[in-house]
Amino acid sequence: MDVKLLNPFVQAAVEVLKAEVGAEVSRGELSLQKSSLTSDELTVMINLVGDVYGMALYGMSIETGLKFVSKIMGQEFAELDALAQSGVAELGNVISGKAAVRFSEAGFASSISTPTILNGSGVQISTLDFPRIVVPLSTQFGTLTAHLALREKKEGDPRQAERFAASLIPPVAAPSHEVE
């Protein structure tokens, strides 16, 4: 998977966690996962279709999900009820939506699916021959782990890739959470 497809998701996740949860975020070590099993207790799954296509999974512990939702909604959640699940799903939706906007601004039209919540570790999700890049994002509330299995459609204007890569250069003064 091309690293340039990861940065919009990592940047969006950092922005959303800071804005919505008030979290300080640090990116952990990247890894490649070929297993089709989820390892987190709670996972938000979102599919992408278009010029960039594939799947984004956002995994976390139930405790972390409850802390995120409690901060976002301004009320304490002690159990993963329907409202808490909706809040966790919306967190993944907002992150993916921001990433899709970045792709669009770079000339790559992509749409995201409605989020799906997977409750329980060990759920089998096939990304077929797409290996997943795993990006842990640690906060004071717990870790959100992004699993990204993405590809760029090869059709179209050959200059799209150059425009997209140029759009990912971070501002000099801002700390970088980009993948290198």
Phi and psi in degrees as a GROMACS rama.xvg file:
@    title "Ramachandran Plot"
@    xaxis  label "Phi"
@    yaxis  label "Psi"
@TYPE xy
-74.1104  130.075  ASP-2
-58.2644  -31.1431  VAL-3
-62.9176  -18.5961  LYS-4
-81.0847  -18.8092  LEU-5
-80.2433  -40.2755  LEU-6
-55.447  -42.151  ASN-7
-59.1803  -34.8969  PRO-8
-73.7056  -43.8803  PHE-9
-64.162  -47.0707  VAL-10
-61.4398  -43.8554  GLN-11
-63.4716  -42.3592  ALA-12
-62.8559  -43.3632  ALA-13
-62.439  -46.5632  VAL-14
-60.3549  -46.171  GLU-15
-67.6678  -43.3556  VAL-16
-63.8896  -37.9329  LEU-17
-67.7063  -47.9445  LYS-18
-73.2252  -44.5089  ALA-19
-88.9216  -31.3991  GLU-20
-108.954  -18.7431  VAL-21
73.6461  30.7704  GLY-22
-92.8409  145.129  ALA-23
-90.3642  129.915  GLU-24
-118.944  134.885  VAL-25
-129.666  137.861  SER-26
-87.3441  132.251  ARG-27
-88.4377  -170.43  GLY-28
-70.117  132.88  GLU-29
-74.4685  149.568  LEU-30
-144.937  165.335  SER-31
-109.275  130.854  LEU-32
-122.92  130.197  GLN-33
-109.483  -8.81865  LYS-34
-66.8441  146.285  SER-35
-94.8414  5.99911  SER-36
-99.5164  140.286  LEU-37
-77.3442  150.463  THR-38
-115.127  -6.92621  SER-39
-98.5103  156.136  ASP-40
-70.0098  -27.3827  GLU-41
-138.755  127.273  LEU-42
-135.141  134.036  THR-43
-100.992  127.514  VAL-44
-114.277  128.824  MET-45
-134.921  131.296  ILE-46
-97.5635  149.131  ASN-47
-117.775  141.925  LEU-48
-133.804  147.854  VAL-49
128.622  -147.107  GLY-50
-66.6036  -29.4919  ASP-51
-115.883  127.222  VAL-52
-138.901  159.267  TYR-53
140.51  -141.289  GLY-54
-143.8  141.593  MET-55
-119.451  130.277  ALA-56
-120.618  135.627  LEU-57
-119.946  109.321  TYR-58
-106.926  151.375  GLY-59
-164.261  167.995  MET-60
-77.2036  160.893  SER-61
-62.078  -40.0133  ILE-62
-58.2641  -45.3028  GLU-63
-64.4059  -44.3281  THR-64
-57.3495  -42.5467  GLY-65
-66.1755  -38.5595  LEU-66
-65.8875  -43.5856  LYS-67
-59.9402  -49.5855  PHE-68
-64.6962  -38.6741  VAL-69
-60.6383  -42.1533  SER-70
-68.7273  -43.2713  LYS-71
-64.2903  -44.0969  ILE-72
-93.1936  -6.58305  MET-73
69.3467  25.5037  GLY-74
-146.043  154.377  GLN-75
-79.8143  131.03  GLU-76
-114.847  124.803  PHE-77
-104.272  -16.3507  ALA-78
-138.654  157.337  GLU-79
-85.9164  68.7476  LEU-80
-79.515  -175.243  ASP-81
-60.9148  -39.7013  ALA-82
-67.1523  -41.749  LEU-83
-64.2212  -42.1509  ALA-84
-61.9159  -40.3952  GLN-85
-61.8299  -40.7337  SER-86
-65.0235  -41.6699  GLY-87
-65.0923  -42.7462  VAL-88
-60.8573  -41.1814  ALA-89
-66.554  -33.9152  GLU-90
-58.7386  -48.4122  LEU-91
-64.1369  -36.5895  GLY-92
-63.785  -44.3786  ASN-93
-66.7093  -42.7496  VAL-94
-59.4302  -49.6025  ILE-95
-65.7954  -37.8051  SER-96
-61.5697  -43.4602  GLY-97
-63.6057  -40.3934  LYS-98
-63.9261  -42.2749  ALA-99
-63.1113  -36.7468  ALA-100
-63.4957  -41.8818  VAL-101
-62.4972  -40.4857  ARG-102
-62.1122  -44.6767  PHE-103
-60.7609  -44.5945  SER-104
-61.5308  -26.1266  GLU-105
-91.8534  3.61026  ALA-106
93.6616  14.1953  GLY-107
-114.694  99.8307  PHE-108
-73.6264  122.672  ALA-109
-144.608  145.795  SER-110
-119.722  152.692  SER-111
-111.78  153.51  ILE-112
-84.22  170.664  SER-113
-65.5066  140.202  THR-114
-68.4076  147.761  PRO-115
-119.45  133.35  THR-116
-97.5951  129.554  ILE-117
-111.201  118.051  LEU-118
-106.078  111.91  ASN-119
119.748  139.376  GLY-120
-81.8273  161.939  SER-121
83.154  12.5526  GLY-122
-75.3068  135.049  VAL-123
-88.9325  124.337  GLN-124
-127.131  117.857  ILE-125
-90.0012  123.355  SER-126
-104.117  21.1402  THR-127
52.1814  -120.699  LEU-128
-96.0265  16.9168  ASP-129
-89.7985  109.964  PHE-130
-69.3629  151.6  PRO-131
-103.678  130.624  ARG-132
-87.3883  129.278  ILE-133
-107.278  125.393  VAL-134
-124.29  102.821  VAL-135
-79.3073  133.26  PRO-136
-120.243  106.773  LEU-137
-90.0154  138.908  SER-138
-133.258  172.439  THR-139
-69.4245  -11.7023  GLN-140
-99.0131  -8.26169  PHE-141
134.636  -176.248  GLY-142
-107.995  132.049  THR-143
-101.72  123.512  LEU-144
-109.577  116.396  THR-145
-90.3329  127.095  ALA-146
-111.495  117.321  HIS-147
-121.012  121.623  LEU-148
-123.227  92.83  ALA-149
-131.281  152.674  LEU-150
-142.621  156.091  ARG-151
-100.428  131.271  GLU-152
-65.234  137.093  LYS-153
-87.8601  -2.72293  LYS-154
-83.2105  165.923  GLU-155
102.553  -165.818  GLY-156
-65.09  122.757  ASP-157
-65.702  -18.0646  PRO-158
-80.5441  -9.28742  ARG-159
-58.6737  -42.1241  GLN-160
-63.0205  -39.4584  ALA-161
-65.7352  -43.8356  GLU-162
-62.9218  -40.7125  ARG-163
-65.6041  -47.158  PHE-164
-61.6775  -40.7358  ALA-165
-64.3805  -32.0185  ALA-166
-73.0901  -13.9098  SER-167
-93.6037  1.8479  LEU-168
-69.8486  122.079  ILE-169
-75.1502  156.105  PRO-170
-61.6649  145.849  PRO-171
-62.762  -40.448  VAL-172
-79.067  -17.9264  ALA-173
-84.9699  143.259  ALA-174
-66.6297  144.084  PRO-175
-97.1003  129.207  SER-176
-111.718  13.6759  HIS-177
-72.5492  158.49  GLU-178
-84.2238  135.622  VAL-179
